[in-house]
Amino acid sequence: MSDTSFQDKDWLRLREQYLKQVEEALAESDPSSVETIINDVRGHLDRKFAELPPLMRTWENFQKIITEMGPPSDYSELAGGKREVPGKRISVRFIVILAIFLTLLTGGLIMLPILLPKSPVPTWTDKIKSAFISEPALVGKWVSVDFVKDANEFNPDKKQWRGDLFLKDTEFRPDGTTTLGCFWTKGWIIDDESDIKAEYEIRDINGTTYLFLPWLSGDVTIRHQKPKYYVLKKVSETTPQQQAEDEQAKKAAIEAAKSWLELVDESRYEQSWIEAAEFFRKNVSQEQWVNALTGVRKPLGKAISREVITSTYTTEVPGAPDGQYVIIQFKTSFENKQKAVETVTPMLEPNGRWRVSGYYIK
């Protein structure tokens, strides 16, 4: 995939930054091996970006792609054959199944691979089994100060990591979402795709609060290795007023999304187009929308159950005008598909009404 196909400058800049760091980590390796590794990493990054529907091309999801690749320094072992590029052995070690994504902006059908690990999950990880539990001490913005193999190795007076830290900062929101694209509940950082979670820890050292954040790279989510840790220091907290305003917006957006989904469930596809946001209707014709839902949503059958997994308030969505958006994920069971995830993105229109501007099914 050529660079000219990338419309998002933020992604291109982030990708090239990561590739440069990988190349620097391989400075002492055989040039032929370096070229192969860089090409493999670039190809994997390009594929992951292409899989993102337009409305999901956010900074958070870009960071998640980079997170899954792991620290650039890890690739120094590749030239010696000790480690493999994420995705390189997927065809041999993983079962590939196809999932359907329906995107509003294209109105088309995209077939994407979902990778299911065959190997067992080790004892230090666990599947998500409990509802979200808040921890006020974690909520807020944190900045990175070090990267260590083990939390007990951290010394605030002596930095372990040489060079710049790739993860500069991150924010943990009150609803369990993060700017990294992963999720959290009290005591745990969770990768939503693999449902693997690893424990985080907050420590007070010499009067300063530090967070030991498990880095859920591909080594963890795919190969089930023990995570390494970013060490972060807290710099700000979400104010009660901000929390209240975000929660109010999310509540209204969720109600709007549920009402709109009822139209889709009842096969009232023309009406769902009429009730969608103006931005959506300008980008997708009613005929395109009806044809897309007829081919993708109708075969799934009746909606049996639907519950909100996450809801994230944001003011910026790539490919869309600045405004107020809430990205909502529903865990849905259909008559002909027991497990599905619907992502609905309502936006606040000038008249004060929340209308759906994005929808896809996984």
MITI-769523 format. One line per 3 residues: their letters; for each residue x, y, z of C-alpha. Coordinates in Angstrom, 1 decimal. Layout:
! MITI-769523
a> X/Y/Z | ... .
***
This chain:
! MITI-769523
msd> 0.0/0.0/0.0 | 1.5/3.3/-1.0 | 1.7/6.4/1.2 .
tsf> -0.6/8.3/-1.1 | -3.5/6.1/-0.1 | -3.3/7.4/3.5 .
qdk> -5.6/10.3/4.0 | -4.9/10.8/7.6 | -1.7/12.7/8.3 .
dwl> -1.7/11.9/12.0 | -1.6/8.1/11.2 | 1.2/8.5/8.5 .
rlr> 3.3/10.5/11.0 | 2.8/8.0/13.7 | 3.6/5.1/11.4 .
eqy> 6.8/6.6/10.1 | 7.9/7.5/13.7 | 7.4/3.9/14.7 .
lkq> 9.2/2.5/11.6 | 12.1/4.9/12.3 | 12.4/3.6/15.8 .
vee> 12.4/0.0/14.6 | 15.1/0.8/12.1 | 17.2/2.4/14.8 .
ala> 16.8/-0.7/17.0 | 18.2/-2.8/14.1 | 21.1/-0.5/13.4 .
esd> 23.7/-3.3/14.1 | 21.8/-6.0/12.3 | 22.4/-7.4/8.8 .
pss> 21.1/-4.9/6.2 | 19.2/-7.6/4.3 | 17.4/-8.7/7.4 .
vet> 16.6/-5.1/8.4 | 15.0/-4.4/5.0 | 12.8/-7.6/5.3 .
iin> 11.8/-6.8/8.9 | 10.9/-3.1/8.1 | 8.9/-4.2/5.0 .
dvr> 7.0/-6.8/7.1 | 6.3/-4.3/9.9 | 5.2/-1.6/7.4 .
ghl> 2.9/-4.1/5.6 | 1.3/-5.1/8.9 | 0.7/-1.5/9.9 .
drk> -0.8/-0.7/6.6 | -3.2/-3.6/6.8 | -4.3/-2.7/10.3 .
fae> -5.0/0.9/9.2 | -6.9/-0.2/6.2 | -9.2/-2.4/8.4 .
lpp> -10.4/0.7/10.3 | -13.7/2.1/9.1 | -13.4/5.9/8.4 .
lmr> -15.2/6.9/11.6 | -12.9/4.7/13.7 | -9.7/6.3/12.4 .
twe> -9.1/8.1/15.7 | -5.9/8.8/17.5 | -6.9/6.3/20.1 .
nfq> -7.2/3.5/17.6 | -3.9/4.5/15.9 | -2.2/4.2/19.3 .
kii> -3.8/0.8/19.8 | -2.3/-0.5/16.5 | 1.1/0.7/17.6 .
tem> 0.6/-0.8/21.1 | -0.1/-4.2/19.6 | 3.2/-4.1/17.6 .
gpp> 5.2/-3.9/20.8 | 8.3/-1.7/21.7 | 10.5/-1.0/18.7 .
sdy> 13.6/-2.3/20.7 | 12.1/-5.8/20.6 | 12.7/-6.1/16.9 .
sel> 16.5/-6.2/17.5 | 16.0/-9.9/18.2 | 14.4/-10.6/14.8 .
agg> 17.6/-10.6/12.8 | 18.8/-13.5/15.0 | 15.6/-15.4/14.5 .
kre> 14.4/-15.2/18.1 | 11.3/-13.2/17.5 | 8.7/-12.8/14.7 .
vpg> 6.9/-9.8/13.3 | 3.3/-9.7/14.6 | 1.2/-11.1/11.8 .
kri> 4.0/-12.9/10.0 | 3.2/-16.4/11.4 | -0.5/-15.8/11.7 .
svr> -1.4/-18.0/8.8 | 0.2/-21.0/10.4 | -0.5/-20.6/14.1 .
fiv> -3.9/-19.0/14.0 | -7.4/-19.8/12.7 | -8.7/-17.1/10.5 .
ila> -12.4/-16.4/10.3 | -14.2/-13.6/8.6 | -16.2/-10.9/10.2 .
ifl> -18.4/-8.3/8.5 | -17.9/-4.6/9.0 | -20.5/-2.2/7.6 .
tll> -19.3/1.4/7.3 | -21.5/4.4/6.9 | -19.1/6.6/5.0 .
tgg> -18.6/4.0/2.3 | -21.9/2.2/2.5 | -20.0/-0.9/1.4 .
lim> -19.2/-4.3/2.7 | -15.7/-5.0/4.0 | -14.5/-8.5/4.9 .
lpi> -11.9/-8.5/7.6 | -9.9/-11.3/9.3 | -10.2/-12.0/13.0 .
llp> -7.4/-14.0/14.6 | -8.2/-16.5/17.2 | -5.2/-17.9/19.2 .
ksp> -5.0/-21.7/19.6 | -2.5/-21.6/22.5 | -3.9/-21.5/26.1 .
vpt> -4.0/-18.3/28.1 | -1.4/-18.5/30.9 | -2.3/-18.2/34.6 .
wtd> -1.3/-14.6/35.0 | -4.0/-13.5/32.6 | -7.7/-14.0/32.7 .
kik> -10.9/-13.6/30.6 | -13.1/-10.7/31.5 | -15.7/-12.0/34.0 .
saf> -16.9/-9.0/36.0 | -18.7/-5.7/35.4 | -16.8/-2.4/35.4 .
ise> -15.6/-1.3/38.8 | -14.3/2.3/39.1 | -11.1/3.4/40.8 .
pal> -10.9/7.2/41.2 | -7.1/7.1/41.8 | -6.6/5.9/38.2 .
vgk> -8.9/8.4/36.5 | -7.0/11.3/34.8 | -4.0/12.0/32.7 .
wvs> -0.6/10.4/33.2 | 2.8/11.0/31.6 | 5.4/8.3/31.0 .
vdf> 8.7/8.4/32.9 | 10.2/5.0/32.3 | 9.8/1.5/30.7 .
vkd> 10.8/-1.6/32.7 | 10.7/-5.4/32.5 | 9.4/-5.7/36.0 .
ane> 7.8/-3.1/38.3 | 10.3/-3.8/41.1 | 13.1/-2.7/38.8 .
fnp> 11.9/0.9/38.7 | 14.1/3.5/40.4 | 12.8/7.1/40.2 .
dkk> 16.4/8.4/40.5 | 17.7/6.2/37.6 | 15.9/5.8/34.3 .
qwr> 16.1/2.2/33.0 | 15.0/2.9/29.4 | 17.6/4.4/27.1 .
gdl> 16.3/6.8/24.5 | 12.8/8.3/24.0 | 9.8/6.6/25.3 .
flk> 7.3/5.8/22.6 | 4.2/6.2/24.8 | 4.3/9.8/25.9 .
dte> 1.1/10.0/27.9 | -2.4/8.5/28.3 | -5.7/9.3/29.9 .
frp> -7.9/6.9/31.9 | -11.6/8.0/31.7 | -14.3/7.4/34.3 .
dgt> -16.2/5.0/32.1 | -13.4/2.5/31.7 | -12.1/3.7/28.4 .
ttl> -8.6/5.1/27.7 | -6.8/7.1/25.0 | -4.8/3.9/24.2 .
gcf> -7.9/2.1/22.9 | -7.9/-0.6/25.6 | -10.2/-0.7/28.6 .
wtk> -9.8/-0.8/32.3 | -11.6/-1.8/35.5 | -10.3/-1.7/39.0 .
gwi> -7.0/-3.5/39.1 | -6.9/-4.5/35.4 | -6.0/-3.3/32.0 .
idd> -8.0/-5.1/29.3 | -7.4/-5.8/25.6 | -10.9/-5.8/24.1 .
esd> -10.1/-7.9/21.0 | -8.5/-10.8/22.9 | -10.4/-10.3/26.2 .
ika> -7.0/-10.7/27.9 | -6.3/-8.6/31.0 | -3.2/-7.9/33.0 .
eye> -2.9/-6.2/36.4 | -1.8/-2.6/36.8 | -0.4/-1.2/40.0 .
ird> -0.4/2.3/41.6 | 2.4/3.0/44.0 | 3.4/5.9/46.2 .
ing> 7.2/6.3/46.0 | 8.9/9.2/47.9 | 5.6/11.2/47.9 .
tty> 5.0/10.8/44.2 | 2.2/8.6/42.7 | 3.3/6.2/39.9 .
lfl> 1.3/3.9/37.7 | 2.8/0.6/36.5 | 0.9/0.0/33.2 .
pwl> 1.2/-3.4/31.6 | 2.1/-2.9/27.9 | -0.4/-5.2/26.1 .
sgd> 1.7/-5.6/22.9 | 1.4/-8.5/20.4 | 3.8/-10.5/22.6 .
vti> 1.1/-10.4/25.3 | -2.2/-10.6/23.3 | -0.9/-13.0/20.7 .
rhq> 2.0/-14.9/22.1 | 0.8/-14.8/25.8 | 4.1/-13.7/27.1 .
kpk> 4.4/-11.7/30.4 | 4.0/-8.0/29.8 | 6.6/-5.3/30.4 .
yyv> 5.5/-2.0/32.1 | 5.4/1.6/31.3 | 5.9/3.7/34.5 .
lkk> 3.7/6.9/34.5 | 3.3/9.8/36.8 | -0.1/11.5/37.2 .
vse> -0.5/15.1/36.0 | -4.2/15.8/36.0 | -7.6/14.5/37.0 .
ttp> -11.0/14.8/35.3 | -13.1/17.3/37.2 | -16.5/16.4/38.6 .
qqq> -18.1/18.9/36.2 | -16.4/17.4/33.2 | -17.5/13.9/34.3 .
aed> -21.1/15.1/34.8 | -21.2/16.8/31.4 | -19.7/13.8/29.6 .
eqa> -22.2/11.4/31.3 | -25.1/13.6/30.4 | -24.0/13.6/26.8 .
kka> -23.5/9.9/26.7 | -26.9/9.1/28.2 | -28.7/11.2/25.6 .
aie> -26.6/9.7/22.8 | -27.3/6.2/23.9 | -31.0/6.8/24.0 .
aak> -30.8/8.2/20.5 | -28.8/5.2/19.3 | -31.3/2.7/20.8 .
swl> -34.2/4.4/19.1 | -32.4/4.5/15.8 | -31.5/0.8/16.1 .
elv> -35.1/-0.1/16.6 | -35.8/1.2/13.0 | -33.0/-1.1/11.7 .
des> -34.3/-4.0/13.7 | -37.7/-3.5/12.2 | -36.2/-3.5/8.7 .
rye> -37.3/0.2/8.3 | -34.1/0.9/6.4 | -35.4/3.9/4.5 .
qsw> -36.6/5.5/7.7 | -33.3/4.8/9.4 | -31.6/6.8/6.7 .
iea> -34.1/9.7/7.1 | -33.5/9.7/10.9 | -29.7/9.7/10.5 .
aef> -27.5/12.8/10.9 | -27.3/15.2/8.0 | -23.6/14.5/7.7 .
frk> -24.4/10.9/7.1 | -27.1/11.6/4.5 | -24.8/13.8/2.6 .
nvs> -22.2/11.1/2.2 | -24.4/8.0/1.7 | -27.5/8.0/-0.5 .
qeq> -30.7/6.3/0.7 | -30.4/3.7/-2.0 | -26.8/2.8/-1.0 .
wvn> -27.9/2.6/2.6 | -30.9/0.3/2.0 | -28.9/-2.0/-0.3 .
alt> -26.1/-2.2/2.3 | -28.4/-3.1/5.2 | -30.4/-5.5/3.0 .
gvr> -27.2/-7.4/2.2 | -25.6/-7.3/5.7 | -28.0/-6.7/8.5 .
kpl> -31.1/-8.6/7.2 | -29.4/-12.0/7.1 | -28.6/-11.7/10.8 .
gka> -32.3/-12.0/11.6 | -34.1/-10.7/14.7 | -32.1/-8.9/17.4 .
isr> -32.4/-11.1/20.6 | -30.5/-9.0/23.1 | -28.4/-5.8/23.1 .
evi> -26.4/-4.2/25.8 | -23.9/-1.3/26.0 | -20.3/-2.3/26.3 .
tst> -18.6/1.1/26.1 | -19.5/4.7/25.4 | -16.8/7.3/24.7 .
ytt> -17.5/11.1/24.4 | -15.2/12.9/21.9 | -15.1/16.2/20.0 .
evp> -13.0/15.0/17.1 | -13.6/12.2/14.6 | -11.3/11.9/11.6 .
gap> -13.1/12.4/8.3 | -16.0/14.3/10.0 | -16.5/17.9/11.1 .
dgq> -15.5/18.9/14.6 | -18.4/18.6/17.0 | -19.8/16.4/19.8 .
yvi> -19.8/12.7/19.3 | -20.3/9.6/21.4 | -18.9/6.3/20.1 .
iqf> -21.0/3.5/21.5 | -20.4/-0.2/21.3 | -23.2/-2.7/21.9 .
kts> -22.8/-6.4/22.6 | -25.6/-7.9/20.5 | -27.1/-11.3/19.9 .
fen> -29.0/-11.9/16.7 | -31.2/-14.8/15.6 | -28.6/-16.0/13.1 .
kqk> -25.4/-14.7/14.9 | -25.1/-15.2/18.6 | -22.1/-12.9/19.2 .
ave> -21.7/-9.5/17.4 | -20.5/-6.0/18.3 | -22.4/-3.0/16.9 .
tvt> -20.7/0.4/16.9 | -23.0/3.3/16.7 | -21.8/6.9/16.6 .
pml> -24.4/9.6/17.3 | -23.4/13.3/16.8 | -25.0/16.4/18.3 .
epn> -26.6/18.5/15.6 | -27.1/22.3/15.8 | -30.8/21.8/16.8 .
grw> -29.6/20.0/20.0 | -30.7/16.6/18.8 | -28.4/13.5/18.8 .
rvs> -28.5/11.7/15.5 | -26.6/8.7/14.3 | -23.6/9.5/12.0 .
gyy> -21.9/6.1/11.9 | -22.7/2.4/12.2 | -21.0/-0.9/11.6 .
ik> -21.4/-4.5/12.6 | -18.5/-6.8/13.6 .
***
